[in-house]
């Protein structure tokens, strides 16, 4: 695996963790669907150079949901 993909994957895992913590702090249920919705909204607001990490996080969630 090349370094760029590895860095994106680490960022994606960090995004998943941050989204989970955010929902827990808001005392909201954490499910793949709510994580997907939250990360999608963050991805729409992200800067161009960050979008790939958010998209990778969404791909990880989709794989886990299927």
Secondary structure, DSSP 4 states (H G I P E B T S, - for coil): --HHHHHHHHHHHHHHHHHHHHHHHTT----HHHHHHHHHHHHHHS-GGGHHHHHHHHHHHHHHH-
